[in-house]
Amino acid sequence: MSSPDLDTVYEFLITTSRGLDELLLEELGEICPERMFRTHPGQVVFEGSLKDAYQICLWSRLANRVLLKVSEGKIDSAEDLYNIVSKVQWSTHFSVENTFVIDFTGTNRTINNTQFGALKIKDAIVDQFSEMFEQRPSVSKSAADIRIQGRVHRDTASIYVNLSGRSLHQRYYRQNTGQAPLKEHLACAMLMRSGWTKSPEKTLYDPMCGSGTIAIEAAMIARKMAPGLKRENWGFYGWLQHDQDLWESVKNDALAGQIEAKGLIFANDNDKRVLNHAKQNADSADVFNAIRFFNSDATKLQLDSEAGFIVSNPPYGERLSELTELLPVFQDWGMHLKQHFAGWKMSLLTSNRDLFRQLKFVANKQYKMMNGPLECVLVNYHLDEKNCEIRESQSINNDFANRLAKNLKKMQRWIKQQNTDCYRIYDADLPDFNVAIDKYSDWLVVQEYAAPKDVPEQKARKRLHEVLITLPSVTGISADKIVLKTRKQQKGSAQYQKVAQKKQQLIVHENGAKFIVNLTDYLDTGLFLDHRSTRLKIQQMARNKTVLNLFAYTGSVSVHAGLGGARSVTTVDMSKTYIDWAKENIKLNQLTNANEFVQADCLTWLSQHQQQYDLIFIDPPSFSNSKRMSDTWDVQRDYLKLISDASKCLTEQGTIVFSNNLRSFKLDEQAVQNQGFAVKDITRETIPEDFKRNTKIHHCWILNKITSEMKEINSQ
């Protein structure tokens, strides 16, 4: 490799995450104090020596990449990009035996596709090598010797040699991580913004450390360890102008400058498995002895230390199901901090600023940062006397709390009269609190409806937080027994898909029946509460009847038919999960009548079925395009064909109970009568008292087959 003149001046581009460019500018000024830097969003540009580039590669805790500019020009066509690349004498940067790869970022009206831009650069490079050596270098996307980067901004294209290689945030000490690990350079930005890096002799504490990134980066700062020392492969290793002697000198100076950490660094996590990952990572980074690890609950852990800095990346509650658990945790944590961490300074990162309101602290500074794709904010607090003042807790008093309390008081007598422990207590009564709340024994299920488009997302989320905070105090049900779901229109097999894996099963009671419900793992719980009265009617109609339950879901209608004394019950559903669930419900109720279970597409099965039944219950989905079905299903379009097929499986004096939950559904009574049925709308009597706010929650009809005797009487 040829060594360049040490006085050669290059133009460099140093990249970082959006929002960190000012911090990076400050850091680079300390690494290369003799250089002049200028910033652009997410990047810093300067002119300097090769030694400057090596120093930044080794020492920058905030940079992602160090790029050396080799060409630049205006582009009005793709051919202009080709010519800009062709101006570079590529054989002075790498040889024909080397492999290379092109990274490309940015688009404009000329280069509107990054893959096309990368291809144009590649063509220019290999064409030049082919002309000079009649041989072309190979492209390697996974392990290239050298990386070339093309960047387009407006009408300018710039070409760079990537000296750092893979992103500098990768320190190569991570053995394992927890969920959503914090990037190393972002952890350093948090430490810098907190103020701790100006006083590294002060105590640092991460109460929710996860895989330990913040504590490890802090220990490396305290020991003056260059963050790039663990890296084995650099972008400049395949670059012909790399100066190995100079590089070794820079590394040796870094090794010689390391010191012992003076301050205390504490890292805690309540997950023992994740904490073990943090310990392994700290050991790999050679800072294990500089950190004291705790496996404890952050809302209870106290430290024997003078006031210092709390810097942490606590869970954000990105998944709505996590909010019910996190909101009370943050409330308890805030109280604990007030009592035991007075005088400390605290910096917390979140993408959910509203969650921090539960801490009951006033922030004194906040900074926007990107954590991967998430827009986050780092919030700084000083736990001074005013912030640590503990005020008497005031009873929750808001519109939602008042309405819910009113509902519960109004329902008190009705609930005592009901033979059930599962019912609805709130159904979007107030427009600003757009949720439904169902009680299942001593649990609550909160279903958040999609907010109207004119309601800002932040406002909707804040209202949801109010609901989750209010529920325990008004209902007496603890936060750990509140389940949150998001309701939206489901198509195809979406209703069958799992949304969690907690397996939180519960047995509930209804009019003499017992049902297994799963409150967490599926969008629906296994029991449609609005059909409570419908199921009771089936029970009353089923005595000595042969019953067919189509689109049976978890078999709740089959259970009531059995309790009503049906001779036999046939349960049909497309999902094996729900057929197995139905079997468990039948077993739970110790039903001894003849039961048959069929896993099949109800539509196809019914059209081919020959057996007849006295009572058929049909409650199809509004729409389905499941792959398990031979065709799409639309209840408004296809219900007459369904009823016709069911009619062929009905005894001479048989009855169909037909229901669906499409709000706009219209039954053509004349068309149904033409199929030989007497039609009776029983919708109003099948909607229970707790669902009366929404009279279109479902529709229901009884279709009695008109016998030959009835036809004769009607014709007379």
ZAMARGU-4260 file (C-alpha; in steps of 0.2 Angstrom, whole numbers, plus 5000, padded with zeros to 4 digits):
<rodrens>
0) 5000/5000/5000 | 5007/5017/4996 | 5007/5030/5010 | 5000/5047/5006 | 5009/5063/5010
5) 5005/5067/5028 | 5001/5085/5023 | 4988/5080/5010 | 4972/5089/5014 | 4956/5079/5011
10) 4937/5084/5012 | 4928/5073/5024 | 4909/5070/5028 | 4905/5063/5045 | 4887/5057/5047
15) 4877/5054/5062 | 4858/5052/5067 | 4846/5066/5064 | 4847/5078/5079 | 4864/5074/5084
20) 4874/5085/5072 | 4877/5099/5085 | 4883/5087/5098 | 4894/5079/5084 | 4901/5096/5080
25) 4906/5099/5098 | 4914/5082/5099 | 4924/5083/5083 | 4931/5100/5089 | 4938/5091/5104
30) 4945/5077/5094 | 4953/5088/5080 | 4954/5105/5089 | 4964/5113/5074 | 4951/5110/5061
35) 4936/5121/5056 | 4919/5111/5054 | 4902/5115/5047 | 4886/5106/5050 | 4871/5100/5040
40) 4857/5090/5046 | 4864/5074/5052 | 4882/5077/5046 | 4897/5087/5049 | 4909/5092/5035
45) 4928/5098/5036 | 4945/5098/5028 | 4959/5088/5036 | 4972/5075/5036 | 4972/5057/5036
50) 4977/5057/5054 | 4961/5067/5058 | 4951/5054/5049 | 4959/5040/5059 | 4956/5049/5075
55) 4938/5051/5072 | 4936/5033/5067 | 4944/5028/5083 | 4937/5041/5095 | 4920/5047/5089
60) 4906/5041/5100 | 4893/5049/5090 | 4898/5047/5072 | 4890/5034/5060 | 4902/5035/5046
65) 4918/5044/5040 | 4918/5047/5021 | 4932/5054/5011 | 4926/5064/4996 | 4934/5059/4979
70) 4922/5068/4966 | 4907/5079/4965 | 4897/5088/4951 | 4880/5094/4945 | 4869/5081/4937
75) 4855/5084/4924 | 4855/5066/4918 | 4861/5049/4923 | 4875/5051/4911 | 4882/5065/4921
80) 4883/5054/4936 | 4893/5041/4926 | 4905/5055/4921 | 4907/5062/4938 | 4912/5044/4944
85) 4923/5042/4929 | 4934/5057/4934 | 4941/5047/4949 | 4957/5037/4946 | 4950/5021/4954
90) 4965/5011/4953 | 4973/5023/4966 | 4960/5018/4978 | 4958/4999/4976 | 4965/4986/4964
95) 4956/4975/4951 | 4958/4960/4963 | 4948/4969/4977 | 4929/4967/4979 | 4919/4982/4982
100) 4901/4988/4985 | 4891/5003/4982 | 4880/5012/4995 | 4868/5025/4988 | 4858/5038/4997
105) 4846/5052/4991 | 4836/5055/4975 | 4831/5069/4964 | 4822/5071/4947 | 4836/5063/4938
110) 4841/5049/4949 | 4824/5044/4957 | 4829/5027/4962 | 4844/5023/4974 | 4847/5006/4966
115) 4848/5014/4949 | 4860/5027/4956 | 4871/5013/4963 | 4871/5003/4947 | 4877/5019/4937
120) 4891/5021/4949 | 4896/5003/4948 | 4896/5003/4929 | 4907/5018/4928 | 4920/5010/4940
125) 4920/4993/4931 | 4921/5001/4914 | 4937/5011/4919 | 4945/4995/4926 | 4941/4985/4910
130) 4948/4999/4899 | 4964/5000/4909 | 4967/4981/4914 | 4955/4972/4903 | 4949/4965/4919
135) 4935/4970/4931 | 4934/4970/4950 | 4919/4960/4958 | 4905/4966/4968 | 4903/4959/4986
140) 4888/4965/4996 | 4892/4955/5011 | 4911/4956/5013 | 4918/4970/5002 | 4936/4975/5003
145) 4931/4993/5000 | 4914/5003/5001 | 4910/5017/4989 | 4896/5029/4994 | 4886/5040/4982
150) 4875/5054/4989 | 4863/5065/4979 | 4856/5081/4986 | 4846/5092/4974 | 4856/5094/4958
155) 4873/5088/4966 | 4880/5071/4966 | 4895/5067/4978 | 4906/5052/4978 | 4915/5045/4993
160) 4926/5032/4999 | 4920/5025/5016 | 4934/5024/5027 | 4925/5018/5043 | 4916/5003/5034
165) 4901/4998/5044 | 4892/5010/5055 | 4903/5017/5069 | 4889/5015/5082 | 4894/4996/5082
170) 4907/4994/5096 | 4908/4975/5094 | 4906/4971/5113 | 4888/4966/5112 | 4886/4947/5115
175) 4867/4948/5117 | 4853/4961/5118 | 4836/4963/5125 | 4821/4969/5115 | 4824/4986/5105
180) 4842/4988/5111 | 4848/5006/5112 | 4861/5011/5099 | 4878/5014/5106 | 4880/5032/5099
185) 4863/5037/5105 | 4867/5031/5123 | 4883/5042/5122 | 4872/5057/5116 | 4861/5054/5131
190) 4876/5054/5143 | 4882/5071/5135 | 4865/5079/5135 | 4862/5074/5153 | 4878/5084/5158
195) 4887/5068/5166 | 4901/5068/5153 | 4907/5085/5160 | 4908/5077/5178 | 4912/5059/5175
200) 4918/5057/5193 | 4899/5059/5198 | 4888/5044/5201 | 4879/5037/5186 | 4863/5026/5188
205) 4853/5017/5175 | 4838/5010/5184 | 4831/5000/5168 | 4847/4996/5160 | 4842/4982/5148
210) 4857/4975/5139 | 4868/4988/5148 | 4872/5000/5134 | 4871/5017/5144 | 4882/5010/5158
215) 4895/5002/5147 | 4897/5018/5136 | 4898/5028/5152 | 4912/5016/5159 | 4921/5018/5143
220) 4920/5037/5144 | 4926/5037/5162 | 4941/5026/5158 | 4945/5036/5142 | 4943/5021/5131
225) 4942/5024/5113 | 4925/5016/5107 | 4933/5010/5091 | 4947/4999/5099 | 4937/4983/5098
230) 4933/4984/5079 | 4943/4972/5069 | 4938/4977/5051 | 4939/4995/5045 | 4934/5002/5028
235) 4951/5009/5025 | 4959/4991/5027 | 4955/4989/5008 | 4960/5006/5003 | 4977/5008/4994
240) 4981/5024/5002 | 4979/5018/5020 | 4994/5021/5031 | 4996/5007/5043 | 5010/5014/5053
245) 5000/5030/5056 | 4985/5020/5061 | 4995/5009/5073 | 5002/5025/5081 | 4985/5032/5083
250) 4979/5016/5091 | 4994/5015/5103 | 4992/5033/5109 | 4974/5028/5113 | 4979/5013/5123
255) 4992/5022/5132 | 4979/5035/5138 | 4967/5024/5147 | 4964/5027/5165 | 4954/5019/5179
260) 4936/5025/5182 | 4934/5037/5197 | 4915/5038/5199 | 4902/5025/5203 | 4892/5017/5189
265) 4876/5007/5194 | 4865/4997/5182 | 4849/4989/5187 | 4836/4978/5178 | 4822/4968/5185
270) 4824/4955/5171 | 4838/4943/5177 | 4840/4936/5160 | 4842/4953/5152 | 4854/4958/5166
275) 4865/4943/5162 | 4866/4950/5144 | 4872/4967/5151 | 4885/4958/5162 | 4892/4948/5147
280) 4892/4964/5136 | 4901/4974/5150 | 4914/4960/5151 | 4916/4959/5133 | 4919/4978/5133
285) 4932/4976/5147 | 4922/4987/5159 | 4914/4974/5170 | 4923/4979/5185 | 4918/4998/5183
290) 4900/4994/5184 | 4889/4988/5199 | 4874/4978/5193 | 4858/4975/5202 | 4843/4964/5199
295) 4829/4973/5207 | 4813/4983/5204 | 4817/5001/5200 | 4802/5007/5209 | 4810/5000/5225
300) 4829/5000/5223 | 4838/5013/5234 | 4856/5017/5232 | 4869/5022/5245 | 4877/5036/5236
305) 4878/5055/5235 | 4867/5063/5222 | 4872/5060/5204 | 4865/5057/5187 | 4851/5045/5182
310) 4851/5042/5163 | 4840/5028/5156 | 4830/5022/5141 | 4814/5015/5150 | 4801/5006/5140
315) 4790/5017/5129 | 4774/5007/5128 | 4775/5007/5109 | 4763/4992/5109 | 4746/4998/5117
320) 4745/4982/5127 | 4760/4987/5137 | 4752/5004/5143 | 4741/4996/5156 | 4757/4989/5164
325) 4768/5004/5162 | 4756/5018/5168 | 4755/5012/5186 | 4774/5008/5186 | 4778/5026/5181
330) 4767/5032/5194 | 4775/5022/5208 | 4792/5026/5201 | 4789/5044/5201 | 4784/5043/5220
335) 4800/5032/5224 | 4811/5045/5215 | 4804/5059/5225 | 4807/5050/5241 | 4824/5043/5238
340) 4833/5052/5224 | 4831/5070/5229 | 4845/5081/5222 | 4849/5070/5207 | 4848/5075/5189
345) 4839/5063/5178 | 4838/5061/5159 | 4825/5049/5151 | 4822/5044/5133 | 4805/5041/5126
350) 4794/5041/5111 | 4779/5043/5122 | 4781/5059/5131 | 4764/5057/5139 | 4770/5042/5149
355) 4782/5053/5158 | 4768/5064/5165 | 4764/5050/5177 | 4781/5054/5186 | 4774/5071/5191
360) 4790/5080/5188 | 4793/5097/5179 | 4806/5095/5165 | 4819/5109/5163 | 4825/5104/5145
365) 4821/5092/5131 | 4830/5086/5115 | 4823/5078/5100 | 4833/5062/5095 | 4830/5047/5083
370) 4831/5030/5091 | 4831/5019/5075 | 4815/5024/5066 | 4807/5031/5082 | 4805/5049/5084
375) 4810/5051/5103 | 4814/5065/5115 | 4827/5065/5129 | 4819/5074/5144 | 4830/5081/5157
380) 4824/5084/5175 | 4832/5091/5191 | 4825/5082/5206 | 4826/5098/5216 | 4815/5102/5231
385) 4800/5108/5221 | 4800/5093/5210 | 4802/5081/5225 | 4787/5089/5234 | 4774/5076/5238
390) 4757/5083/5237 | 4742/5074/5244 | 4734/5063/5230 | 4718/5070/5224 | 4704/5059/5219
395) 4703/5057/5200 | 4689/5068/5194 | 4687/5070/5175 | 4673/5068/5163 | 4677/5050/5160
400) 4678/5045/5178 | 4661/5054/5182 | 4652/5045/5167 | 4660/5028/5172 | 4655/5030/5190
405) 4637/5035/5185 | 4636/5020/5173 | 4641/5008/5187 | 4629/5015/5199 | 4615/5015/5187
410) 4619/4997/5182 | 4620/4991/5200 | 4602/4984/5202 | 4603/4977/5184 | 4619/4968/5187
415) 4612/4959/5203 | 4597/4953/5192 | 4609/4945/5179 | 4615/4928/5180 | 4632/4933/5173
420) 4649/4940/5178 | 4654/4947/5161 | 4646/4963/5154 | 4649/4980/5146 | 4651/4995/5158
425) 4655/5008/5146 | 4653/5010/5127 | 4660/5026/5120 | 4648/5036/5130 | 4658/5052/5128
430) 4666/5056/5111 | 4683/5061/5118 | 4684/5044/5126 | 4682/5032/5112 | 4683/5015/5120
435) 4672/5001/5125 | 4675/4993/5142 | 4670/4975/5146 | 4671/4967/5163 | 4675/4948/5164
440) 4674/4942/5182 | 4688/4952/5191 | 4696/4958/5174 | 4693/4973/5162 | 4695/4973/5144
445) 4697/4990/5136 | 4694/4991/5117 | 4701/5007/5109 | 4691/5011/5093 | 4701/5020/5080
450) 4700/5039/5083 | 4691/5050/5070 | 4703/5058/5057 | 4700/5075/5064 | 4706/5070/5081
455) 4725/5072/5083 | 4734/5056/5088 | 4742/5064/5103 | 4725/5070/5110 | 4718/5052/5107
460) 4733/5044/5116 | 4732/5056/5131 | 4713/5052/5132 | 4717/5034/5132 | 4730/5036/5146
465) 4717/5045/5156 | 4705/5030/5154 | 4719/5018/5160 | 4724/5028/5175 | 4706/5031/5180
470) 4699/5013/5179 | 4708/5006/5194 | 4701/5019/5206 | 4683/5019/5199 | 4681/5000/5197
475) 4692/4994/5211 | 4701/4982/5198 | 4720/4983/5199 | 4730/4989/5183 | 4738/4972/5181
480) 4720/4965/5177 | 4716/4978/5164 | 4719/4972/5146 | 4720/4984/5131 | 4715/4980/5113
485) 4713/4991/5098 | 4698/4989/5088 | 4697/4991/5069 | 4688/4982/5055 | 4695/4964/5053
490) 4695/4956/5036 | 4699/4938/5031 | 4706/4927/5044 | 4712/4942/5055 | 4700/4937/5068
495) 4709/4921/5070 | 4726/4928/5072 | 4735/4929/5088 | 4740/4947/5095 | 4750/4940/5110
500) 4756/4924/5118 | 4751/4927/5137 | 4738/4913/5138 | 4728/4923/5151 | 4713/4911/5152
505) 4699/4914/5163 | 4682/4905/5167 | 4667/4916/5167 | 4648/4912/5170 | 4633/4916/5160
510) 4615/4910/5163 | 4620/4893/5170 | 4635/4891/5157 | 4653/4892/5160 | 4665/4898/5147
515) 4684/4899/5144 | 4689/4916/5139 | 4707/4922/5133 | 4708/4940/5137 | 4725/4943/5129
520) 4730/4932/5115 | 4717/4936/5102 | 4708/4952/5096 | 4692/4944/5103 | 4691/4936/5120
525) 4681/4920/5115 | 4664/4926/5120 | 4653/4940/5111 | 4644/4948/5126 | 4631/4956/5115
530) 4624/4939/5110 | 4620/4935/5128 | 4602/4936/5126 | 4603/4927/5109 | 4611/4912/5117
535) 4598/4912/5131 | 4585/4911/5117 | 4593/4897/5109 | 4594/4888/5125 | 4575/4890/5127
540) 4572/4884/5109 | 4584/4869/5109 | 4574/4856/5120 | 4574/4839/5111 | 4580/4848/5095
545) 4594/4843/5083 | 4605/4859/5083 | 4617/4865/5070 | 4629/4880/5075 | 4637/4887/5060
550) 4652/4900/5061 | 4652/4893/5079 | 4668/4902/5085 | 4671/4895/5102 | 4655/4886/5103
555) 4645/4897/5116 | 4629/4894/5107 | 4632/4875/5106 | 4635/4875/5125 | 4618/4884/5128
560) 4609/4872/5116 | 4616/4858/5126 | 4611/4865/5142 | 4594/4868/5135 | 4592/4849/5132
565) 4596/4848/5113 | 4596/4830/5107 | 4612/4833/5097 | 4623/4848/5093 | 4634/4850/5078
570) 4647/4863/5079 | 4656/4870/5063 | 4670/4882/5061 | 4684/4885/5049 | 4697/4887/5063
575) 4705/4872/5072 | 4709/4884/5086 | 4691/4888/5089 | 4685/4870/5086 | 4697/4864/5100
580) 4691/4879/5111 | 4673/4874/5108 | 4677/4856/5113 | 4684/4863/5130 | 4669/4873/5133
585) 4658/4858/5130 | 4669/4848/5142 | 4669/4862/5155 | 4650/4861/5156 | 4649/4842/5157
590) 4637/4841/5143 | 4632/4823/5139 | 4621/4825/5124 | 4628/4820/5107 | 4641/4833/5101
595) 4649/4833/5084 | 4663/4845/5079 | 4668/4849/5061 | 4682/4860/5056 | 4677/4866/5038
600) 4673/4881/5028 | 4655/4883/5033 | 4649/4889/5016 | 4656/4874/5006 | 4652/4862/5020
605) 4634/4868/5021 | 4631/4868/5002 | 4636/4849/5001 | 4628/4843/5017 | 4614/4831/5017
610) 4609/4830/5036 | 4594/4839/5042 | 4592/4849/5059 | 4577/4856/5069 | 4586/4872/5074
615) 4601/4881/5064 | 4610/4896/5071 | 4619/4906/5059 | 4631/4921/5064 | 4643/4924/5049
620) 4656/4937/5048 | 4653/4953/5038 | 4667/4950/5026 | 4680/4937/5023 | 4693/4933/5010
625) 4702/4919/5020 | 4713/4908/5010 | 4704/4893/5018 | 4688/4898/5008 | 4685/4895/4990
630) 4679/4913/4987 | 4676/4929/4996 | 4662/4931/5007 | 4651/4947/5009 | 4636/4945/5021
635) 4625/4958/5012 | 4629/4951/4995 | 4629/4932/4999 | 4616/4929/5014 | 4602/4924/5003
640) 4612/4910/4996 | 4618/4905/5013 | 4600/4904/5019 | 4594/4894/5004 | 4608/4881/5008
645) 4603/4881/5026 | 4585/4878/5021 | 4589/4862/5013 | 4597/4856/5029 | 4581/4860/5039
650) 4567/4849/5045 | 4550/4852/5039 | 4545/4862/5054 | 4563/4869/5057 | 4569/4886/5062
655) 4584/4896/5058 | 4591/4910/5069 | 4600/4922/5058 | 4611/4935/5065 | 4626/4947/5059
660) 4635/4962/5065 | 4636/4973/5049 | 4628/4989/5055 | 4622/4994/5037 | 4614/4976/5034
665) 4597/4976/5026 | 4587/4960/5026 | 4576/4958/5011 | 4561/4950/5020 | 4551/4947/5004
670) 4566/4937/4996 | 4567/4927/5012 | 4549/4923/5012 | 4550/4918/4994 | 4562/4904/5000
675) 4548/4898/5011 | 4551/4906/5028 | 4540/4917/5040 | 4552/4931/5046 | 4552/4938/5063
680) 4564/4952/5068 | 4570/4949/5086 | 4585/4961/5086 | 4578/4973/5099 | 4574/4958/5111
685) 4592/4951/5109 | 4602/4966/5113 | 4605/4966/5131 | 4603/4981/5142 | 4622/4984/5143
690) 4623/4986/5124 | 4607/4997/5122 | 4618/5012/5118 | 4622/5004/5101 | 4606/4997/5094
695) 4615/4991/5078 | 4628/4980/5088 | 4620/4966/5079 | 4604/4961/5069 | 4594/4945/5072
700) 4579/4936/5065 | 4570/4920/5067 | 4566/4912/5051 | 4552/4898/5053 | 4550/4886/5039
705) 4533/4887/5032 | 4525/4870/5032 | 4514/4863/5018 | 4499/4864/5030 | 4503/4883/5034
710) 4504/4886/5015 | 4487/4878/5013 | 4479/4888/5027 | 4487/4904/5020 | 4480/4900/5002
715) 4462/4898/5009
</rodrens>
